[in-house]
Amino acid sequence: MLGVTLIAATFEKLRDLQDLLSEKIELEQEIESVPKMFTAQNELIVRLKKSFIEKNQDYEAAKVAEAEFREMLAQAETAREEAEKKMDSISTQREYEALDREIHEASEREAQYRKDLQQEERRIAGLDEQMKQSEAFIEQQEAELNERRAKTEAEMAEKKQRVDVLQKREEALTEDMDKELLFKFDRIIRNKKGRGIVSVRGGVCTGCHMILPAQFANDVHEGKEIVFCPYCSRILYHEEASEDEVILFDTESVGSLADLDDLDEEKDDDDDEDEEEATVNFED
């Protein structure tokens, strides 16, 4: 069992370590989250480029169709003109009717091809405008993304330098401390949102607000060793309850540490619902 003086010194180091670890863990989480910051904008740019490629394919197909309609229109115009020239040399009614039908059919084809050609030209103009807008928007998004990346990379470089500083301070602070204790404390800080040391006030853990067994609370009060809460796993220290605080529980029904044998020392925060089964009321 560690001496009271040594325990007090260890507590002071743990309090300093708590602040240090909280800051370091927060910075590490921010650094890890950076790639996710750009995911949405990256996905948008990928979709925009895919849409641009599809529009470009439609544009090229429309250009091919335009050329075909232009060629067919020219052929229909030539056929009509040649048929019209033959009108002066016909000699029978039957020849006239056949030639007139040929001219009429050529004129219909010419009108349809001209209509189809104009439709393709409008389609090409529309696709061309869409592609210009898409290209400009893609360039804008890529420029914004590159600017954000450059800014974020600079910020991340500063944060990584800060993490390195904190790591060196942590190593210096914990050089002569128990490794198992440090391992547990690191996990507590990560799981309990930076709060790894809490007080016991009036027999209640102020971290999870669970009523502690009387003898267990007395052990915390004596301060002869590092004690972990059996419910939330935080490190405990004694704090006197103020006179106007009333703890509403029956000390005879609290039980002993023997009742806690099946409890897992490293419970997650998901046990909050179970913790609410034992409530403590404070009258201000």
C-alpha positions in Angstrom: 0.0 0.0 0.0 1.4 3.4 -1.0 2.0 6.0 1.7 -0.4 8.9 2.1 2.3 11.4 1.0 3.1 9.3 -2.1 -0.6 9.0 -2.9 -1.0 12.7 -2.6 1.9 13.3 -5.0 0.5 10.7 -7.4 -2.9 12.5 -7.4 -1.3 15.8 -8.2 0.5 14.1 -11.2 -2.7 12.5 -12.3 -4.5 15.8 -12.2 -1.8 17.4 -14.4 -1.9 14.3 -16.6 -5.7 14.6 -16.9 -5.5 18.0 -18.4 -2.6 17.0 -20.6 -4.3 13.9 -21.9 -7.6 15.6 -22.5 -5.9 18.2 -24.7 -3.8 15.6 -26.6 -6.7 13.3 -27.2 -8.9 16.2 -28.5 -6.1 17.2 -30.9 -5.6 13.6 -32.1 -9.3 13.3 -32.7 -9.4 16.5 -34.7 -6.4 15.3 -36.8 -8.1 12.0 -37.4 -11.3 13.7 -38.5 -9.7 15.9 -41.2 -10.1 13.4 -44.1 -13.8 13.2 -43.3 -14.1 17.0 -43.7 -13.3 16.7 -47.4 -15.3 13.6 -48.2 -18.6 15.4 -49.1 -16.8 18.0 -51.4 -14.7 15.2 -53.0 -17.8 13.2 -53.7 -19.5 16.3 -55.2 -16.6 16.9 -57.5 -16.6 13.2 -58.6 -20.3 13.4 -59.4 -19.8 16.7 -61.3 -17.0 15.2 -63.4 -19.1 12.1 -64.1 -22.0 14.3 -65.2 -19.7 16.4 -67.3 -18.4 13.2 -69.1 -21.9 12.0 -69.7 -22.9 15.4 -71.1 -19.8 15.4 -73.3 -20.7 12.0 -74.7 -24.2 13.3 -75.4 -22.6 16.4 -77.1 -20.4 14.2 -79.3 -23.4 12.0 -80.3 -25.4 15.1 -81.1 -22.6 16.4 -83.3 -22.6 13.1 -85.2 -26.4 13.2 -85.6 -26.2 16.8 -86.7 -23.7 15.9 -89.4 -25.9 13.0 -90.6 -29.0 15.2 -90.8 -27.0 17.9 -92.6 -25.9 15.3 -95.2 -29.4 13.9 -95.6 -30.8 17.4 -95.9 -28.3 18.2 -98.7 -29.2 15.0 -100.5 -33.0 15.7 -100.2 -32.4 19.2 -101.5 -30.4 17.9 -104.5 -33.0 15.3 -105.3 -35.8 17.9 -105.2 -33.8 20.4 -107.4 -33.0 17.7 -109.9 -36.6 16.5 -110.1 -37.8 20.2 -110.5 -35.3 20.6 -113.5 -36.9 17.5 -115.2 -40.3 19.1 -115.2 -39.4 21.1 -118.3 -38.7 17.9 -120.3 -41.6 15.7 -119.5 -44.1 14.8 -122.2 -46.8 12.6 -120.7 -49.2 12.9 -117.8 -47.8 9.8 -116.2 -44.3 11.2 -116.2 -45.6 14.4 -114.7 -47.4 12.5 -111.9 -44.4 10.4 -111.1 -42.1 13.4 -111.1 -44.5 15.4 -109.0 -44.6 12.6 -106.5 -40.8 12.5 -106.4 -40.6 16.2 -105.8 -43.2 16.0 -103.1 -41.4 13.2 -101.3 -38.1 14.9 -101.6 -39.6 18.1 -100.2 -41.1 16.2 -97.2 -37.8 14.6 -96.5 -36.1 17.9 -96.8 -38.5 19.5 -94.4 -38.2 16.7 -91.9 -34.3 16.7 -92.1 -34.3 20.4 -91.7 -36.5 20.1 -88.6 -34.3 17.3 -87.2 -31.2 19.3 -87.9 -32.5 22.4 -86.1 -33.5 20.2 -83.1 -29.9 18.7 -82.9 -28.5 22.2 -83.2 -30.6 23.4 -80.3 -29.6 20.3 -78.4 -25.9 20.9 -79.1 -26.2 24.5 -78.0 -27.9 23.5 -74.8 -25.3 20.8 -74.0 -22.5 23.2 -74.8 -23.9 25.7 -72.3 -24.4 23.1 -69.7 -20.8 21.8 -70.1 -19.4 25.3 -69.8 -21.4 25.9 -66.6 -20.4 22.4 -65.2 -16.7 23.0 -66.1 -16.8 26.4 -64.3 -18.5 24.9 -61.3 -16.0 22.0 -61.1 -13.1 24.4 -61.3 -14.6 26.5 -58.5 -15.2 23.5 -56.3 -11.6 22.2 -56.9 -10.2 25.7 -56.1 -12.2 25.9 -52.9 -11.2 22.4 -51.9 -7.5 23.0 -52.6 -7.7 26.3 -50.6 -9.4 24.5 -47.7 -6.8 21.7 -47.8 -3.9 24.1 -47.8 -5.4 26.0 -44.8 -6.3 22.8 -43.0 -2.8 21.2 -43.6 -1.2 24.3 -42.0 -3.6 24.0 -39.0 -2.9 20.3 -38.7 0.8 20.8 -38.8 0.5 23.2 -35.8 -1.7 20.7 -34.0 0.7 17.8 -34.7 3.5 20.0 -33.3 1.4 20.6 -30.2 0.7 16.9 -29.8 4.4 16.2 -30.0 5.0 18.8 -27.2 2.3 17.2 -25.1 3.7 13.7 -25.7 7.1 14.8 -24.4 5.5 16.5 -21.4 3.5 13.3 -20.8 6.6 11.1 -20.9 8.5 13.4 -18.5 5.5 13.6 -16.1 4.9 9.8 -16.1 8.5 8.5 -16.2 8.4 7.1 -12.6 4.7 6.3 -12.5 3.1 2.8 -12.5 2.5 1.7 -16.1 -0.6 -0.3 -15.4 -2.1 2.8 -13.6 -1.2 5.0 -16.5 -2.8 2.5 -19.0 -6.0 2.4 -17.0 -6.1 6.2 -16.6 -5.5 6.8 -20.3 -8.5 4.6 -21.1 -10.6 6.3 -18.5 -9.8 9.8 -20.0 -10.7 8.5 -23.5 -14.0 6.8 -22.4 -15.1 9.5 -19.9 -14.6 12.6 -22.1 -11.5 13.9 -20.3 -12.8 13.5 -16.8 -10.9 10.7 -15.0 -10.7 11.9 -11.4 -13.9 12.7 -9.5 -14.8 13.2 -5.8 -16.8 11.1 -3.4 -19.2 13.4 -1.6 -21.6 12.1 1.0 -20.9 8.5 0.0 -21.7 9.2 -3.7 -19.4 9.2 -6.7 -19.9 12.6 -8.4 -18.8 11.1 -11.7 -21.7 8.6 -12.1 -23.8 9.6 -9.1 -23.9 6.1 -7.8 -24.1 5.4 -4.1 -21.0 3.6 -2.9 -20.7 0.9 -0.2 -20.0 2.5 3.2 -16.7 0.7 3.7 -15.6 1.6 0.2 -16.4 5.3 0.8 -14.3 5.1 4.0 -11.3 3.6 2.1 -11.5 6.6 -0.3 -11.7 9.0 2.7 -8.6 7.5 4.2 -6.6 8.2 1.0 -4.1 5.4 1.5 -4.3 4.0 -2.0 -5.6 4.8 -5.5 -9.2 3.7 -5.7 -11.4 3.3 -8.8 -15.1 3.7 -8.8 -16.7 0.2 -9.2 -19.4 1.7 -11.4 -17.8 4.2 -13.7 -14.1 3.2 -13.3 -13.0 6.8 -12.5 -10.3 7.5 -9.8 -11.9 8.7 -6.6 -10.9 11.1 -3.9 -12.8 12.3 -0.8 -14.5 15.6 -0.6 -16.5 16.8 2.4 -20.3 17.3 1.7 -21.6 20.8 2.5 -24.0 21.2 5.4 -27.0 21.9 3.1 -26.5 18.8 1.1 -28.7 15.9 2.1 -28.0 12.4 0.7 -31.2 10.4 0.6 -30.2 6.8 1.1 -30.2 4.2 3.8 -26.6 3.4 4.7 -27.6 0.0 6.1 -28.9 -1.1 2.7 -25.8 0.0 0.8 -24.0 -3.3 1.1 -20.3 -4.0 0.8 -17.7 -4.5 -1.9 -18.6 -8.2 -2.0 -21.7 -7.1 -4.0 -19.5 -5.6 -6.7 -17.5 -8.7 -7.7 -19.3 -9.2 -10.9 -19.0 -5.5 -12.0 -16.6 -4.8 -14.9 -14.0 -2.2 -13.9 -13.9 -0.8 -17.4 -17.6 0.0 -18.0 -18.5 2.2 -21.0 -20.7 5.3 -20.8 -23.5 3.2 -22.2 -24.2 2.1 -18.6 -25.8 5.5 -17.8 -29.3 4.0 -17.9 -28.3 1.5 -15.2 -26.7 4.2 -13.2 -30.0 6.1 -13.1 -31.6 3.3 -11.1 -29.8 4.6 -8.0 -30.5 8.4 -7.8 -29.2 11.0 -5.4 -31.0 14.3 -4.6 -29.2 17.3 -3.5 -31.1 20.2 -1.8 -29.4 23.5 -2.7 
